[in-house]
Amino acid sequence: MAGSSMKDINLRIKSIKSTKQITKAMELVATSKLTKAKERIKKSRLYQSSILSAMCDIIARNIDTSSVYLMPRDVKKSCFVVIAGDRGLAGGYNGNLLRFANEEMLGKKVCVLPIGKRSLDFYERKGYEIISDDFAYVEDIDVGNCHEIADVLTEGFLKQEFDEVYIVYTEFLSALSQQPVIMKLLPIDRNICENPVEASNDYILFEPSSNAVFHSIVPSFVTGMLWGAVNESLTSEFGARRTAMESATKNAEEMIDDLSLKYNRARQGAITQEITEIVAGSGM
C-alpha cells in the first residue's frame, strides 16, 4: 500500500513539475512581450493624445460645419468594436472584457466588429451580426489595419447602416491592474475634451470648405483612437497573462512542496514498516 501511494505521489510531482516548466516559460515570454508593449503604448498614447487635441482645437473653433459626424440621430442600431485577446491563460482578462461589453449592449440592436480571436469566436458562437472578420488577431494589427477599420466604420456610419459607434477595450493601468472601458467614436461628441481648449484667434481658410476638411479629418481621428485602444488592450493582455502565469507557477511550487512532504512521510512509514517486519521475523 505504501509503495503504491509513493508511486502515485511521485507521478503527480513529475506531472506538476512539467506543468510548472510550461507556466514559467509562458511567464517569461509574457514578461518579454509586456516590456516591448509598454514602450509601444507610450508612443501610441502620445499619438492618441495629439490627434484628440487636434480634434478638440477644431471643435473649439466652432467651425461652421454640418458634418453628419457631429450630428446625433435616432439610434436604430449600434456598432461595437470589441477588442479581446488572441489566446486564453490570462486570468479574467477576456471574460471581464466580454462581460462588460455585453452589459453595454443590453437593450440595443447591435452589430459587432470583433478584434482578437477570442472576441471573434465569442460573437460568432452567440450569433451576433459581424460586419467584418478580417481582424481576428490583435497582435497582427498595425496602424494600416486601423485605417482599414476606420474606413469600414465611417462608411457604414455614412450609409446609415448603424447610427453610433463604440469601442470596448481594456485600459492598461499596471501589470497587476487592467480595466475594461468604453469609448464613443461616432457621432463625435462636442464635449469629447475633458479639458476644453480655448479657440485660437488665427484666421483659417478651409478649401474647398470647412465641411469637406472636417469630413476628411474624422477617419484619421477614428484611426488614432483605434490604434491607442489596440495597444492598451494588447499591453493589458500581456500583463494579465504574466500575472496569471506567475500565480500558476507559485501554486505549482506550493503543490510540489506539499506532495514532497507527503512522499517523505509515506517513505518514512514504509521504512518503519519494513523494520518492524524484520524485527518481528527475527524474533520468531
C-alpha positions in Angstrom: 0.0 0.0 0.0 2.8 2.4 1.0 4.7 1.6 -2.2 1.6 2.2 -4.4 1.0 5.5 -2.6 4.6 6.7 -3.0 4.4 5.8 -6.7 1.2 7.8 -7.2 2.7 10.8 -5.3 5.9 10.7 -7.4 3.9 10.6 -10.6 1.9 13.7 -9.5 5.1 15.5 -8.6 6.6 14.8 -12.0 3.3 16.0 -13.7 3.2 19.2 -11.7 6.9 19.9 -12.4 6.2 19.5 -16.1 3.3 22.0 -15.8 5.4 24.4 -13.8 8.0 24.4 -16.6 5.3 25.4 -19.1 3.8 28.2 -16.9 7.3 29.5 -16.1 8.2 29.6 -19.8 4.9 31.4 -20.6 5.5 33.9 -17.8 8.9 34.7 -19.2 7.5 35.1 -22.7 4.7 37.4 -21.4 7.2 39.4 -19.4 9.3 40.0 -22.6 6.3 41.0 -24.7 5.0 43.2 -21.9 8.3 45.1 -21.8 8.1 45.8 -25.5 4.3 46.6 -25.3 5.0 49.2 -22.6 7.4 51.0 -24.9 4.9 51.0 -27.7 2.0 52.1 -25.5 3.9 55.3 -24.6 4.1 56.2 -28.3 0.5 55.3 -29.1 -0.8 57.3 -26.1 1.2 60.3 -27.3 -0.3 59.8 -30.8 -3.8 59.4 -29.4 -3.4 62.5 -27.2 -2.1 64.6 -30.2 -5.0 63.7 -32.5 -7.5 64.2 -29.7 -6.0 67.6 -29.0 -6.3 68.5 -32.7 -9.9 67.4 -32.8 -10.6 69.5 -29.6 -9.0 72.5 -31.3 -11.2 72.1 -34.3 -14.3 71.8 -32.2 -13.2 74.8 -30.0 -13.1 77.0 -33.1 -16.8 76.3 -33.5 -16.3 75.9 -37.3 -19.5 76.1 -39.3 -20.0 72.5 -40.3 -23.0 70.4 -40.9 -21.0 67.2 -41.0 -23.0 64.1 -40.2 -20.1 63.0 -38.0 -21.2 65.7 -35.5 -25.0 65.3 -35.7 -26.6 62.9 -33.3 -29.6 61.0 -34.8 -32.2 58.5 -33.7 -30.4 55.3 -32.8 -31.8 52.2 -34.5 -28.6 50.2 -34.5 -25.3 50.5 -32.7 -21.9 49.2 -33.8 -19.5 47.9 -31.2 -15.8 47.4 -31.8 -14.8 44.8 -29.2 -11.1 44.2 -28.6 -10.3 41.0 -26.7 -7.2 38.7 -26.7 -6.0 36.1 -29.2 -5.5 33.4 -26.5 -6.5 32.4 -23.1 -4.5 31.7 -20.0 -4.7 35.4 -19.0 -6.8 35.2 -15.9 -10.1 37.0 -16.2 -8.9 39.3 -19.0 -11.1 38.0 -21.8 -14.1 37.1 -19.6 -14.2 40.5 -17.9 -14.0 42.4 -21.2 -16.7 40.4 -22.9 -19.0 40.5 -19.9 -18.5 44.3 -19.7 -19.3 44.7 -23.5 -22.4 42.6 -23.2 -23.7 44.8 -20.3 -23.2 47.9 -22.5 -25.1 46.2 -25.4 -28.2 45.4 -23.3 -31.4 46.7 -24.8 -29.7 47.8 -28.1 -29.8 46.4 -31.6 -26.2 45.9 -32.3 -23.6 44.7 -34.8 -20.1 43.9 -33.9 -16.6 44.3 -35.4 -14.5 42.0 -33.2 -10.8 42.3 -32.9 -8.9 39.4 -31.4 -9.6 35.7 -31.8 -11.4 35.3 -28.5 -13.8 38.2 -29.4 -14.5 36.8 -32.9 -15.1 33.3 -31.6 -17.4 34.6 -28.8 -19.6 36.7 -31.1 -19.8 34.1 -33.8 -20.9 31.5 -31.3 -23.5 33.9 -29.9 -24.9 34.6 -33.3 -24.3 38.4 -33.4 -24.2 40.3 -36.7 -20.5 40.7 -37.5 -19.6 43.4 -40.0 -16.0 42.1 -40.6 -14.0 39.1 -39.5 -10.8 40.3 -41.2 -9.1 41.4 -37.9 -9.1 38.2 -36.0 -5.6 38.5 -34.4 -5.0 41.6 -32.3 -1.2 41.0 -32.3 -1.2 41.5 -36.0 -3.0 44.8 -36.0 -0.9 47.8 -37.1 -1.7 51.4 -38.0 -2.6 50.4 -41.6 -5.2 47.9 -40.3 -6.6 50.7 -38.0 -7.1 52.8 -41.1 -9.0 49.9 -42.8 -11.2 49.5 -39.7 -11.8 53.3 -39.6 -12.9 53.2 -43.2 -15.3 50.4 -42.6 -16.8 52.2 -39.6 -17.1 55.7 -41.2 -18.5 54.3 -44.4 -21.1 52.2 -42.5 -22.0 55.3 -40.4 -22.4 57.5 -43.5 -24.6 54.9 -45.2 -26.7 54.7 -42.0 -26.0 51.0 -41.6 -25.6 51.9 -38.0 -26.2 55.1 -36.1 -23.5 55.2 -33.5 -20.1 53.5 -33.0 -18.5 52.4 -29.7 -15.2 50.8 -29.0 -14.8 48.5 -26.0 -11.3 47.7 -24.8 -9.1 47.2 -21.7 -7.2 50.1 -20.4 -3.7 49.2 -19.0 -3.2 50.6 -15.6 -0.4 48.4 -14.4 0.8 44.8 -14.8 -1.5 43.9 -11.9 -4.4 46.1 -12.9 -6.4 46.3 -16.1 -9.9 47.9 -16.5 -12.5 47.4 -19.3 -13.6 50.8 -20.7 -16.0 52.0 -23.5 -15.5 55.0 -25.8 -17.9 56.5 -28.2 -16.3 57.1 -31.6 -19.3 58.3 -33.7 -21.0 60.6 -33.8 -18.3 62.8 -32.3 -19.4 64.4 -29.1 -18.6 68.1 -29.0 -17.9 67.6 -25.2 -15.2 65.0 -26.0 -12.5 67.1 -24.4 -12.0 66.6 -20.7 -10.1 70.0 -20.6 -11.6 72.2 -23.3 -9.1 74.3 -25.2 -9.6 77.9 -26.0 -10.1 78.7 -29.6 -7.2 80.4 -31.4 -7.9 83.8 -32.9 -5.9 82.9 -36.0 -7.9 83.1 -39.2 -8.0 79.9 -41.2 -9.3 79.4 -44.7 -10.7 76.0 -45.4 -10.6 74.7 -49.0 -12.8 73.6 -50.6 -15.0 74.1 -47.4 -14.8 73.6 -43.7 -17.3 70.8 -44.0 -15.1 68.9 -46.6 -12.0 69.4 -44.5 -13.7 68.2 -41.3 -15.1 65.2 -43.2 -11.7 64.1 -44.3 -10.2 64.5 -40.8 -12.6 62.3 -39.0 -11.3 58.9 -40.4 -7.8 59.9 -39.1 -9.3 60.7 -35.7 -11.1 57.3 -35.6 -7.8 55.6 -36.7 -5.9 57.3 -33.8 -8.4 56.2 -31.2 -8.4 52.7 -32.5 -4.7 52.4 -32.6 -4.5 53.6 -29.0 -7.2 51.2 -27.9 -5.4 48.2 -29.6 -2.2 49.0 -27.8 -3.9 49.4 -24.5 -5.6 46.0 -25.0 -2.5 44.2 -26.1 -0.5 45.5 -23.2 -3.3 44.6 -20.8 -3.4 41.1 -22.2 0.4 40.6 -21.7 0.2 42.0 -18.2 -2.8 39.8 -17.2 -1.1 36.7 -18.7 2.2 37.4 -16.9 0.4 37.8 -13.6 -1.7 34.6 -14.2 1.3 32.5 -15.1 3.3 33.9 -12.2 0.5 32.8 -9.9 0.2 29.4 -11.5 4.0 28.9 -11.1 3.8 29.7 -7.4 0.8 27.4 -6.9 2.7 24.6 -8.7 5.7 25.2 -6.4 3.5 25.0 -3.3 1.8 21.8 -4.5 5.2 20.2 -5.2 6.4 21.1 -1.7 3.2 19.7 -0.2 3.5 16.5 -2.2 7.2 16.1 -1.4 6.3 16.3 2.3 3.6 13.6 1.8 6.1 11.5 -0.2 8.7 11.7 2.5 6.1 10.7 5.2 5.0 7.8 3.1 8.6 6.7 2.5 9.3 7.0 6.2 6.2 4.9 7.0 7.3 2.3 4.5 10.8 2.1 6.1 9.4 1.8 9.6 7.0 -0.9 8.5 9.9 -2.9 6.9 12.0 -2.6 10.1 9.1 -3.7 12.2 8.5 -6.8 9.9 12.2 -7.7 10.1 12.4 -7.4 13.8 9.2 -9.4 14.2 10.6 -12.1 11.8 13.9 -12.3 13.7 12.1 -12.8 17.0 10.4 -15.9 15.6 
